[in-house]
Amino acid sequence: MKIIAVFGEASNQRALAHRLHRTSPLAHVARIQLRPKGKRRVVRSLVSLTLARALRSAWTRMLRHYDVAYPGWPEVSQSVHSSANDDELVELVARERPELVLVSGTDLLTKRTLERFGTRVLNLHTGISPYIRGGPNCTNWALALGEFDLIGNTIMWIDPGIDSGAIVTTERTPLTGRETLLELHIKVMDHAHDLYCRALGALVAGRTLPSVQQADIGKGRLFLTREWKSTAMLRAVLNHRFRYGPFASREAIRLVPLD
């Protein structure tokens, strides 16, 4: 099966590329180097700065963990683009005619891009759709909500929405309830990579993957980066410190098994 990966540049994406390449060889990796957006000047309190630093530290230490384990990309054909909707990338995919495109850690693909790709596109969301979608980090949103049973991952057929495509599989991340913030983020990311590899492996083996519309599961919630403010950060930090675990669900949720 000819596969092209379209991934962000972070070290966790490099790790994912290596694992997927071992599952089924990648024909090409398109690396997306997003241009930094102009920063809006925001006056933050000392409390919000402290909270943001604690959460950001866990994330950056996780990235260092993958930097050490995967210092480079797999040795396959590569290209670098400023957006997943870059014309050169779209033309590359159209020219190579892969049977599958794998996406992770990029900007939002437009409807026009997906139509021009002309093939199936699989996406990874590090959250359980439709219950927690969006950003900047759905694990932290689950902590802020105090809904620890919603810490997990989703593999979906991509559409132009935000983490809204038809679901292939969803799983909770196996956790003990005693993880530090760093350990939690590493476990979620490792589980995400494992789930993506299992989904790809099943597809390559010729199995028909599930395709469950999210509307058939429930309405869910969409969280936006601009909503991630000091109140949410405070809840996330305090919930992790004082309430984290056990993982009994507060309400019935529907997961989509791969097997």
N, C-alpha and C positions, 0 to 999 in steps of 0.2 A: 504494500500500500504506500503510495507516495504522499508524504505528509510535510507540510510547511508549518513551522511554529512562529507565531507573532507575539513576542514577549517584551515586557519592560526590561530596563537595564539593571535593576537591583539584584543583589547577590542571591536572594531567595528565588528569583526567576532563573538565574544561571543553574542553581541546584535543580530546579524543576526540569530544565532543558536536558540536563545530564540524565536524570532518572527516566524521562520519557524516551530519550534516545536509546537507553538500554532496553526499554520495553519494546520499542519498534523504531528502527533507524529513521532519523529525520533527514529529509532531503535538503532542507534549508532552514536557517534561523534568521528571521527579520527582527532586529533589535530596535526598540522604539525609545529614542532619547527625547523625552518630552521637554520642550522649552519651559523654563520656569516662568510662571505667571507673575505679572507685576504685583508686588506686595502692597496691600492696603495698610496704611498705618492704623494700628489698633492699640488703644491704651488699655493695658491689662493690669489687673490687680496683682499684688505680690502672691496672693493665694493661687490665682489661676496660673501664673508663671511657674510656681512650684509644682502644681499638679501636672501641668503640661510637661514639665521636665521629667517627672517620675515616669509618666507613660511613654514619652519619647525615648527615654533612656532604655527601657525594656525593648523597644522596637529596634533601636540602633545597635544594641548589643546582640540582638537576634541576627541582624544583618552581618555583623562581624563574625558570628558563628558560621554562617554560610560562606563568607569570604574566605575563611580559613579552609573550609572543607572543599570549596569549589572556586579556586582562584581564577579560573578561565572558563570559557565557553566550550562546548563539545567541538571536536574537530570536524565541522561540516561547513558547507557553503553558508556564508553570512552576508547580511547587508544591514546598513544602519539608516534609520528614517526618523523624522521629527514627529510623525503621527502615524497611527494605524490606518489613517485615511489618506496617506500620502499617495499621490498619483503614481509615483515610481513603484511603490509597493503593490498597489492594485494591479498595475500592468505586469509586474513580476508574477503575481499569483495567477493572473489570467493567462500569461504565457506558459507557465510551468504546468498548469492544469492538474493540481494535486487532487487527490480523492478526499482529503481532509485538511482543514486548517485548525490549528490549536492556538487559542488565545489566552493570555494571562498578563495582568499588570499593565495594560495599555490604557489609552484614552478610549472614549466611547466610540464604537464603530457605527457609522451612519448607515441608514437604509441603502443609500446609493452604493457605498463601499461593499456591503454584503451582497447586493445584487450583482455587482461587477466581479466579485470573487467567483461567483458561479459554482460554488461547491459547498459541502457541509462544513459548518464552523462550530467547534466545541469550545466552551468557555469554563473557566474556573472562578467560583465566587467563594471567598473565605467567610462564609456565613451560611445560615440555613434559610434558603428561600422557600416560600415567600415571607417568612416570619420576620427576618431581619435582612434588609437589602440596603445597598448604598455605601456610604463611607463617612469618615475617612477610614474607619477600622471597625468591622462588625463584631469582633471579639470584645473590644472596649465598649461598644454599644450594649452588648449582652450584659457586661459587668455593670454598666450604668443603670440598666433596667432591673438588675437583680434577677435576671432570667438565665441562670447558668446552664440550664438544660438546652438553651439555644446556641451554645458554642459548638460550632461544627462547620461543615463545608458542603458545597453544592457543585455538581457538574451539570451543565445545561447546554442545550443547543442555543446558540446566541441569537438574539434579535436586537433591534435598535434601541430597546429600552435599557433601563438601569437594572441589571441583574434580574431580568424579567422573562427570560426565554424558557421554553419547555424543558422540564427537568428530566435529566437522565438518572441521577441518583443524589440522595442527601443522606448524610450521616452525622451523628454527634461525634465529636472528638473524644476518645477514651481518656478520662481524667480521673484523678484521685480526690481532687478538692483541696490538695495541699500544695499545689504548684505556686511558685513565685510568679510574678508578672513575666519575667524572662522565660521561665520554663513553660508557662502557659502559651506564650506566642510561638515558641519553638514547636511545642506539641501540636498546636493547631496547624502550623505550616507543614510539618512533616506529614500529618494526617491528610492535608489537602493534596500534597504531592502523591501520596500513596493512593488516594481515591482517584485522582486523575489517571495514574498509571493503570489502575485496575479497570477503569472505564475504557481506556485506550486498548488495553490488552484484550478485553472482551470484544471490542469492535473489530480488531485485527483478526481475532479468532473466528469471526463470522457470525457472532451472536447479534441478535436484534436488540438494540438498547431501548430502554423505556423512553417515552416522550410524553410526559405528563404536564398538561397546561397548569400554570400556577393558579389561575382563576378557579380551577376545579378543586384545588386544595384549600384556598382561603384568600382573603384580601391581603393579609400581611401588612408590613410597615416599611416605608422607605425613609431612610435617614440621610440627610445631606450634610456635607462638610461644614457648611455655614451654621448648622445647628449644634455643632460640637463646641460648646462654650463651657465656661468655668463650672456651671452647675452640674452639667453632665460629667465633666472630669471629676468633680468632687464625689459624685455618686459612684463612679467607677472605682476610684481609689478606695473609698470607705467600704463599699460592698465587697471588694476583693479582700480587704484587710479583716473585716469583721463578720461577713456573711457568706463568703465564698464556700460553695458546697453546703449540703449534699445536692445531688443533681436530680432529685425527683421533680418531674414536670408539674408546674402549677396548673396546667391545662393540657388537654389532649392535643398533640400535634401529629401531623401525618408526615412520616418520612417515606422516601421512595427508595426501596432497596435495589441494589444492582443485581443481586442474585435472585 
